[in-house]
Amino acid sequence: MDFREKNPLNGLEGFQKDAAFVGITLLLVGAVVGVGNYTTADEPVRVGMVEVTTECVGLDTGVCLGIQRREHTTYNYENYTEAEEGTENYYRRVEAELMVQAYNICSEDTRGMEWTFEASYDNRTGSEWMENENVTLLPCDSTFYRTLK
């Protein structure tokens, strides 16, 4: 008869191994959350009519001991009027409208900035808008697109 089979301490060794694996897993998850929290900007950021702030879900002791969540607040949305041409908000609108069209135009066959010839906003093509220094557009390679089968 083998003594190791009936030894009640064998279960304890297995438990210690399991506890060690759980501890290592919790450390890894904590490290990933910590890196994510460290790389998330703490200062509010304004993008057009939207302000993005960071909230700590957990214990905030100067350093967030939990998960940081981004909150978006929109200002003047209900009373928004069309942005005046030449303003920063107007150019952000141009970029947004053209990039939405790029999402629908770009495919596996479309490369680079070819999509700008098909997209248009405010009676100008994307190619014409690219000549304006205030408008920045992305190539298809940097644009998310879907393939329909």
N, CA, C and O of each residue as an XYZ file, in Angstrom:
596
protein
N       0.839     -1.166      0.000
C       0.000      0.000      0.000
C       0.897      1.246      0.000
O       1.869      1.331      0.750
N       0.551      2.187     -0.843
C       1.348      3.406     -0.969
C       0.849      4.441      0.030
O      -0.332      4.788      0.048
N       1.759      4.925      0.851
C       1.413      5.879      1.892
C       0.934      7.217      1.318
O       0.097      7.884      1.927
N       1.461      7.617      0.143
C       1.111      8.919     -0.430
C      -0.353      8.992     -0.846
O      -0.948     10.070     -0.820
N      -0.937      7.870     -1.225
C      -2.347      7.884     -1.652
C      -3.290      8.213     -0.511
O      -4.309      8.865     -0.738
N      -2.988      7.784      0.707
C      -3.882      7.971      1.839
C      -3.504      9.173      2.709
O      -4.190      9.460      3.690
N      -2.448      9.860      2.370
C      -1.961     10.973      3.176
C      -2.893     12.178      3.002
O      -3.050     12.653      1.877
N      -3.507     12.684      4.058
C      -4.409     13.844      3.945
C      -3.674     15.131      3.594
O      -4.310     16.110      3.205
N      -2.360     15.152      3.720
C      -1.602     16.356      3.392
C      -1.433     16.538      1.884
O      -1.101     17.635      1.435
N      -1.658     15.472      1.085
C      -1.564     15.600     -0.373
C      -2.582     16.611     -0.890
O      -2.266     17.370     -1.806
N      -3.772     16.647     -0.344
C      -4.790     17.626     -0.734
C      -4.356     19.039     -0.403
O      -4.678     19.982     -1.126
N      -3.622     19.184      0.692
C      -3.140     20.494      1.109
C      -2.104     21.015      0.118
O      -2.088     22.208     -0.182
N      -1.250     20.151     -0.390
C      -0.268     20.565     -1.387
C      -0.959     21.039     -2.664
O      -0.557     22.041     -3.254
N      -1.997     20.319     -3.088
C      -2.766     20.728     -4.267
C      -3.431     22.079     -4.044
O      -3.464     22.918     -4.944
N      -3.963     22.289     -2.835
C      -4.596     23.563     -2.506
C      -3.576     24.700     -2.552
O      -3.881     25.793     -3.031
N      -2.378     24.443     -2.060
C      -1.333     25.468     -2.072
C      -0.954     25.834     -3.503
O      -0.725     27.006     -3.801
N      -0.885     24.842     -4.391
C      -0.593     25.121     -5.797
C      -1.705     25.954     -6.427
O      -1.444     26.918     -7.145
N      -2.954     25.567     -6.146
C      -4.096     26.318     -6.683
C      -4.098     27.751     -6.159
O      -4.346     28.692     -6.913
N      -3.823     27.912     -4.882
C      -3.786     29.255     -4.288
C      -2.675     30.082     -4.914
O      -2.845     31.279     -5.144
N      -1.538     29.451     -5.191
C      -0.435     30.181     -5.833
C      -0.834     30.634     -7.230
O      -0.542     31.764     -7.619
N      -1.504     29.760     -7.996
C      -1.948     30.140     -9.341
C      -2.983     31.262     -9.291
O      -2.941     32.174    -10.117
N      -3.905     31.208     -8.340
C      -4.901     32.270     -8.189
C      -4.203     33.580     -7.828
O      -4.555     34.634     -8.356
N      -3.223     33.520     -6.937
C      -2.479     34.719     -6.558
C      -1.735     35.327     -7.727
O      -1.751     36.544     -7.909
N      -1.080     34.491     -8.523
C      -0.362     34.984     -9.704
C      -1.324     35.605    -10.699
O      -1.028     36.649    -11.279
N      -2.485     34.970    -10.905
C      -3.492     35.510    -11.821
C      -3.985     36.869    -11.345
O      -4.110     37.796    -12.145
N      -4.268     36.998    -10.049
C      -4.723     38.287     -9.512
C      -3.646     39.355     -9.663
O      -3.959     40.511     -9.950
N      -2.389     38.986     -9.475
C      -1.297     39.946     -9.668
C      -1.228     40.406    -11.120
O      -1.046     41.594    -11.383
N      -1.370     39.481    -12.061
C      -1.338     39.850    -13.483
C      -2.500     40.756    -13.854
O      -2.312     41.745    -14.562
N      -3.700     40.431    -13.382
C      -4.870     41.271    -13.672
C      -4.678     42.653    -13.047
O      -4.980     43.670    -13.671
N      -4.173     42.682    -11.806
C      -3.904     43.970    -11.157
C      -2.878     44.787    -11.912
O      -3.007     46.007    -12.019
N      -1.857     44.123    -12.437
C      -0.825     44.837    -13.206
C      -1.407     45.409    -14.493
O      -1.095     46.542    -14.859
N      -2.247     44.643    -15.183
C      -2.858     45.128    -16.425
C      -3.761     46.322    -16.141
O      -3.711     47.318    -16.864
N      -4.588     46.239    -15.096
C      -5.461     47.360    -14.736
C      -4.623     48.559    -14.325
O      -4.945     49.690    -14.688
N      -3.547     48.328    -13.571
C      -2.678     49.427    -13.147
C      -2.025     50.132    -14.316
O      -1.955     51.361    -14.337
N      -1.543     49.368    -15.296
C      -0.940     49.977    -16.487
C      -1.988     50.758    -17.261
O      -1.719     51.858    -17.744
N      -3.200     50.184    -17.382
C      -4.283     50.903    -18.068
C      -4.622     52.200    -17.361
O      -4.822     53.226    -18.012
N      -4.689     52.171    -16.045
C      -4.975     53.383    -15.276
C      -3.851     54.396    -15.414
O      -4.108     55.597    -15.505
N      -2.610     53.931    -15.432
C      -1.466     54.828    -15.529
C      -1.426     55.539    -16.881
O      -1.056     56.710    -16.962
N      -1.808     54.826    -17.937
C      -1.742     55.416    -19.272
C      -2.965     56.266    -19.611
O      -2.949     56.980    -20.614
N      -4.022     56.209    -18.803
C      -5.222     57.012    -19.049
C      -5.017     58.410    -18.495
O      -4.635     58.584    -17.338
N      -5.273     59.397    -19.329
C      -5.080     60.793    -18.907
C      -6.062     61.152    -17.800
O      -7.242     60.806    -17.874
N      -5.577     61.844    -16.777
C      -6.431     62.259    -15.664
C      -7.122     63.594    -15.922
O      -8.211     63.844    -15.405
N      -6.493     64.444    -16.717
C      -7.028     65.776    -16.974
C      -8.186     65.704    -17.975
O      -8.117     64.934    -18.932
N      -9.248     66.492    -17.770
C     -10.345     66.519    -18.742
C      -9.856     67.010    -20.101
O      -8.974     67.865    -20.181
N     -10.428     66.469    -21.156
C     -10.061     66.831    -22.518
C     -11.319     67.312    -23.227
O     -12.359     66.657    -23.158
N     -11.233     68.455    -23.910
C     -12.371     68.964    -24.688
C     -12.140     68.681    -26.150
O     -11.088     68.998    -26.705
N     -13.136     68.083    -26.765
C     -13.106     67.800    -28.199
C     -14.378     68.394    -28.774
O     -15.448     67.796    -28.667
N     -14.272     69.550    -29.375
C     -15.463     70.218    -29.907
C     -16.448     70.519    -28.797
O     -16.117     71.219    -27.840
N     -17.646     69.999    -28.919
C     -18.697     70.228    -27.930
C     -18.707     69.167    -26.831
O     -19.612     69.163    -25.997
N     -17.726     68.272    -26.812
C     -17.703     67.161    -25.854
C     -16.503     67.298    -24.931
O     -15.390     67.583    -25.373
N     -16.747     67.091    -23.633
C     -15.663     67.054    -22.661
C     -15.546     65.622    -22.145
O     -16.538     65.019    -21.737
N     -14.333     65.084    -22.166
C     -14.075     63.719    -21.724
C     -13.341     63.794    -20.391
O     -12.260     64.378    -20.305
N     -13.928     63.201    -19.348
C     -13.295     63.168    -18.035
C     -13.066     61.719    -17.621
O     -13.703     60.803    -18.141
N     -12.149     61.527    -16.680
C     -11.814     60.188    -16.190
C     -12.320     60.041    -14.771
O     -12.010     60.862    -13.907
N     -13.099     58.997    -14.525
C     -13.646     58.713    -13.200
C     -13.022     57.426    -12.672
O     -12.815     56.481    -13.432
N     -12.724     57.385    -11.383
C     -12.164     56.189    -10.756
C     -13.298     55.391    -10.127
O     -14.024     55.897     -9.272
N     -13.445     54.134    -10.556
C     -14.414     53.230     -9.940
C     -13.604     52.345     -8.999
O     -12.952     51.397     -9.436
N     -13.648     52.656     -7.726
C     -12.829     51.964     -6.740
C     -12.339     52.965     -5.723
O     -13.031     53.940     -5.429
N     -11.183     52.745     -5.193
C     -10.611     53.612     -4.172
C      -9.641     54.585     -4.828
O      -8.654     54.174     -5.438
N      -9.929     55.884     -4.697
C      -9.061     56.908     -5.283
C      -8.227     57.522     -4.166
O      -8.725     58.325     -3.376
N      -6.959     57.139     -4.108
C      -6.042     57.639     -3.076
C      -4.940     58.478     -3.711
O      -3.784     58.417     -3.293
N      -5.299     59.245     -4.702
C      -4.303     59.960     -5.491
C      -3.912     59.111     -6.688
O      -3.587     59.624     -7.759
N      -3.950     57.809     -6.485
C      -3.771     56.819     -7.541
C      -5.020     55.956     -7.507
O      -5.452     55.540     -6.432
N      -5.602     55.682     -8.655
C      -6.845     54.922     -8.700
C      -6.572     53.450     -8.410
O      -5.879     52.772     -9.168
N      -7.126     52.968     -7.304
C      -7.046     51.547     -6.971
C      -8.386     50.920     -7.374
O      -9.243     50.659     -6.529
N      -8.539     50.696     -8.617
C      -9.776     50.182     -9.202
C      -9.670     50.320    -10.702
O      -8.590     50.173    -11.274
N     -10.778     50.599    -11.332
C     -10.803     50.753    -12.788
C     -11.171     52.182    -13.125
O     -12.108     52.743    -12.557
N     -10.426     52.775    -14.057
C     -10.755     54.123    -14.505
C     -11.709     54.035    -15.689
O     -11.501     53.253    -16.617
N     -12.751     54.845    -15.641
C     -13.754     54.869    -16.694
C     -13.832     56.271    -17.273
O     -13.789     57.257    -16.538
N     -13.948     56.359    -18.604
C     -14.048     57.653    -19.272
C     -15.526     58.058    -19.349
O     -16.373     57.256    -19.744
N     -15.827     59.298    -18.972
C     -17.182     59.852    -19.036
C     -17.198     60.963    -20.077
O     -16.249     61.742    -20.166
N     -18.257     61.043    -20.857
C     -18.391     62.063    -21.905
C     -19.553     62.984    -21.552
O     -20.653     62.519    -21.251
N     -19.307     64.274    -21.590
C     -20.345     65.273    -21.351
C     -20.423     66.154    -22.586
O     -19.412     66.696    -23.034
N     -21.619     66.296    -23.136
C     -21.815     67.118    -24.327
C     -22.432     68.443    -23.913
O     -23.405     68.478    -23.160
N     -21.862     69.528    -24.405
C     -22.347     70.864    -24.088
C     -23.043     71.474    -25.296
O     -22.627     71.264    -26.435
N     -24.097     72.224    -25.039
C     -24.805     72.967    -26.069
C     -25.355     72.069    -27.179
O     -25.487     72.508    -28.321
N     -25.671     70.828    -26.851
C     -26.126     69.906    -27.885
C     -27.512     70.287    -28.416
O     -27.735     70.296    -29.626
N     -28.423     70.595    -27.524
C     -29.788     70.900    -27.952
C     -29.872     72.205    -28.731
O     -30.688     72.327    -29.645
N     -29.052     73.167    -28.388
C     -29.096     74.465    -29.053
C     -28.030     74.583    -30.135
O     -27.745     75.681    -30.611
N     -27.444     73.460    -30.521
C     -26.344     73.508    -31.483
C     -26.823     74.025    -32.832
O     -27.846     73.588    -33.359
N     -26.072     74.948    -33.365
C     -26.332     75.423    -34.718
C     -25.154     75.002    -35.578
O     -24.079     74.704    -35.057
N     -25.343     74.975    -36.859
C     -24.284     74.558    -37.775
C     -23.040     75.413    -37.545
O     -23.115     76.639    -37.464
N     -21.907     74.746    -37.443
C     -20.651     75.473    -37.203
C     -20.353     76.385    -38.390
O     -20.578     76.030    -39.547
N     -19.847     77.552    -38.072
C     -19.530     78.534    -39.104
C     -18.276     78.105    -39.865
O     -17.289     77.684    -39.262
N     -18.324     78.215    -41.182
C     -17.192     77.803    -42.013
C     -15.935     78.567    -41.599
O     -15.964     79.777    -41.376
N     -14.830     77.823    -41.503
C     -13.565     78.425    -41.105
C     -13.255     78.242    -39.630
O     -12.128     78.497    -39.207
N     -14.239     77.802    -38.826
C     -13.982     77.581    -37.399
C     -13.464     76.161    -37.177
O     -13.595     75.290    -38.037
N     -12.877     75.954    -36.011
C     -12.331     74.636    -35.663
C     -13.422     73.564    -35.677
O     -13.201     72.460    -36.176
N     -14.594     73.883    -35.133
C     -15.687     72.907    -35.111
C     -16.149     72.543    -36.520
O     -16.553     71.406    -36.762
N     -16.093     73.483    -37.438
C     -16.486     73.201    -38.814
C     -15.537     72.170    -39.434
O     -15.979     71.227    -40.090
N     -14.229     72.357    -39.221
C     -13.256     71.421    -39.795
C     -13.344     70.048    -39.131
O     -13.133     69.033    -39.794
N     -13.653     70.001    -37.827
C     -13.838     68.705    -37.175
C     -15.058     67.994    -37.754
O     -15.061     66.773    -37.906
N     -16.092     68.769    -38.074
C     -17.299     68.198    -38.686
C     -16.972     67.643    -40.068
O     -17.427     66.556    -40.425
N     -16.184     68.386    -40.849
C     -15.770     67.933    -42.183
C     -15.026     66.608    -42.062
O     -15.323     65.656    -42.783
N     -14.059     66.548    -41.149
C     -13.292     65.315    -40.964
C     -14.189     64.153    -40.567
O     -14.063     63.052    -41.103
N     -15.097     64.401    -39.625
C     -15.984     63.339    -39.153
C     -16.879     62.823    -40.279
O     -17.020     61.614    -40.461
N     -17.482     63.743    -41.032
C     -18.379     63.333    -42.124
C     -17.633     62.541    -43.192
O     -18.146     61.543    -43.699
N     -16.432     62.981    -43.533
C     -15.657     62.282    -44.557
C     -15.178     60.923    -44.066
O     -15.172     59.960    -44.834
N     -14.779     60.826    -42.806
C     -14.303     59.541    -42.290
C     -15.447     58.541    -42.138
O     -15.226     57.337    -42.268
N     -16.662     59.012    -41.865
C     -17.818     58.105    -41.859
C     -18.026     57.542    -43.255
O     -18.320     56.357    -43.408
N     -17.879     58.370    -44.260
C     -18.003     57.887    -45.637
C     -16.872     56.916    -45.972
O     -17.085     55.936    -46.686
N     -15.676     57.184    -45.460
C     -14.541     56.289    -45.703
C     -14.825     54.908    -45.141
O     -14.455     53.899    -45.741
N     -15.479     54.860    -43.997
C     -15.835     53.580    -43.380
C     -16.683     52.742    -44.339
O     -16.536     51.521    -44.397
N     -17.561     53.393    -45.083
C     -18.425     52.680    -46.018
C     -17.773     52.442    -47.376
O     -18.175     51.528    -48.096
N     -16.776     53.246    -47.740
C     -16.125     53.128    -49.051
C     -14.950     52.157    -49.009
O     -14.771     51.360    -49.930
N     -14.148     52.218    -47.946
C     -12.934     51.399    -47.871
C     -13.280     49.914    -47.867
O     -14.249     49.479    -47.244
N     -12.474     49.168    -48.567
C     -12.628     47.716    -48.620
C     -11.243     47.116    -48.786
O     -10.241     47.830    -48.747
N     -11.189     45.813    -48.969
C      -9.895     45.155    -49.155
C      -9.233     45.597    -50.451
O      -8.010     45.527    -50.578
N     -10.035     46.056    -51.424
C      -9.503     46.466    -52.716
C      -9.065     47.932    -52.740
O      -8.265     48.320    -53.591
N      -9.568     48.732    -51.838
C      -9.253     50.158    -51.816
C      -8.026     50.388    -50.955
O      -7.990     49.944    -49.807
N      -7.042     51.056    -51.468
C      -5.787     51.291    -50.755
C      -5.551     52.794    -50.588
O      -6.035     53.606    -51.377
N      -4.806     53.137    -49.557
C      -4.374     54.519    -49.355
C      -5.521     55.505    -49.292
O      -6.504     55.308    -48.577
N      -5.371     56.565    -50.055
C      -6.338     57.659    -50.020
C      -7.284     57.638    -51.227
O      -7.919     58.649    -51.523
N      -7.384     56.515    -51.918
C      -8.261     56.416    -53.086
C      -9.707     56.763    -52.756
O     -10.436     57.281    -53.602
N     -10.115     56.478    -51.533
C     -11.496     56.706    -51.131
C     -11.879     58.180    -51.193
O     -13.062     58.496    -51.318
N     -10.906     59.093    -51.109
C     -11.219     60.527    -51.051
C     -11.837     61.044    -52.343
O     -12.478     62.095    -52.338
N     -11.655     60.322    -53.453
C     -12.264     60.756    -54.710
C     -13.765     60.473    -54.726
O     -14.519     61.135    -55.440
N     -14.198     59.479    -53.929
C     -15.614     59.109    -53.888
C     -16.392     59.853    -52.810
O     -17.596     60.063    -52.957
N     -15.731     60.253    -51.734
C     -16.402     60.913    -50.610
C     -16.506     62.410    -50.861
O     -15.636     63.013    -51.491
N     -17.588     62.999    -50.356
C     -17.732     64.457    -50.496
C     -18.506     65.019    -49.315
O     -19.304     64.333    -48.677
N     -18.244     66.281    -49.051
C     -18.973     67.011    -48.022
C     -18.998     68.478    -48.417
O     -17.982     69.032    -48.837
N     -20.136     69.092    -48.285
C     -20.313     70.515    -48.562
C     -19.817     70.869    -49.975
O     -19.073     71.831    -50.166
N     -20.246     70.074    -50.946
C     -19.950     70.268    -52.376
C     -18.460     70.202    -52.716
O     -18.041     70.778    -53.720
N     -17.652     69.517    -51.907
C     -16.231     69.304    -52.206
C     -15.893     67.849    -51.936
O     -16.400     67.249    -50.988
N     -15.037     67.287    -52.770
C     -14.615     65.901    -52.558
C     -13.591     65.851    -51.427
O     -13.036     66.872    -51.020
N     -13.359     64.649    -50.935
C     -12.346     64.456    -49.907
C     -10.974     64.891    -50.385
O     -10.178     65.411    -49.603
N     -10.688     64.680    -51.669
C      -9.398     65.099    -52.225
C      -9.235     66.608    -52.155
O      -8.156     67.108    -51.839
N     -10.315     67.337    -52.451
C     -10.255     68.800    -52.367
C     -10.090     69.251    -50.915
O      -9.382     70.221    -50.646
N     -10.746     68.548    -49.972
C     -10.630     68.913    -48.565
C      -9.223     68.665    -48.041
O      -8.759     69.371    -47.145
N      -8.541     67.665    -48.593
C      -7.184     67.363    -48.127
C      -6.216     68.502    -48.421
O      -5.184     68.617    -47.759
N      -6.527     69.336    -49.393
C      -5.677     70.477    -49.706
C      -5.729     71.534    -48.609
O      -4.840     72.380    -48.516
N      -6.773     71.487    -47.776
C      -6.917     72.424    -46.671
C      -6.066     71.917    -45.497
O      -6.194     70.763    -45.087
N      -5.207     72.774    -44.968
C      -4.297     72.375    -43.894
C      -5.011     72.065    -42.586
O      -4.418     71.446    -41.703
N      -6.267     72.476    -42.437
C      -7.018     72.240    -41.208
C      -7.734     70.893    -41.189
O      -8.312     70.513    -40.171
N      -7.701     70.178    -42.292
C      -8.411     68.895    -42.401
C      -7.397     67.773    -42.549
O      -6.551     67.802    -43.442
N      -7.488     66.786    -41.668
C      -6.612     65.623    -41.706
C      -7.470     64.379    -41.875
O      -8.385     64.138    -41.087
N      -7.177     63.596    -42.894
C      -7.937     62.380    -43.166
C      -6.997     61.183    -43.124
O      -5.794     61.316    -43.350
N      -7.557     60.013    -42.831
C      -6.759     58.793    -42.713
C      -6.875     57.941    -43.970
O      -7.915     57.955    -44.629
N      -5.829     57.204    -44.310
C      -5.918     56.270    -45.435
C      -6.747     55.050    -45.046
O      -6.993     54.808    -43.864
N      -7.171     54.291    -46.039
C      -7.995     53.106    -45.780
C      -7.299     52.119    -44.853
O      -7.952     51.445    -44.057
N      -5.981     52.032    -44.953
C      -5.252     51.079    -44.121
C      -5.419     51.381    -42.639
O      -5.334     50.474    -41.811
N      -5.654     52.640    -42.292
C      -5.828     53.046    -40.896
C      -7.297     53.213    -40.532
O      -7.616     53.665    -39.433
N      -8.185     52.856    -41.439
C      -9.620     53.017    -41.234
C     -10.229     51.643    -41.033
O      -9.919     50.705    -41.767
N     -11.095     51.524    -40.040
C     -11.814     50.264    -39.858
C     -12.849     50.136    -40.951
O     -13.593     51.080    -41.219
N     -12.905     49.004    -41.570
C     -13.939     48.775    -42.587
C     -14.443     47.352    -42.460
O     -13.773     46.485    -41.899
N     -15.599     47.133    -42.973
C     -16.195     45.802    -42.895
C     -16.266     45.198    -44.267
O     -16.386     45.918    -45.258
N     -16.195     43.910    -44.345
C     -16.349     43.219    -45.631
C     -17.696     42.529    -45.625
O     -18.019     41.810    -44.679
N     -18.473     42.733    -46.648
C     -19.790     42.118    -46.760
C     -19.688     40.938    -47.699
O     -19.169     41.065    -48.808
N     -20.180     39.790    -47.262
C     -20.104     38.586    -48.108
C     -21.483     38.077    -48.414
O     -21.630     37.073    -49.111
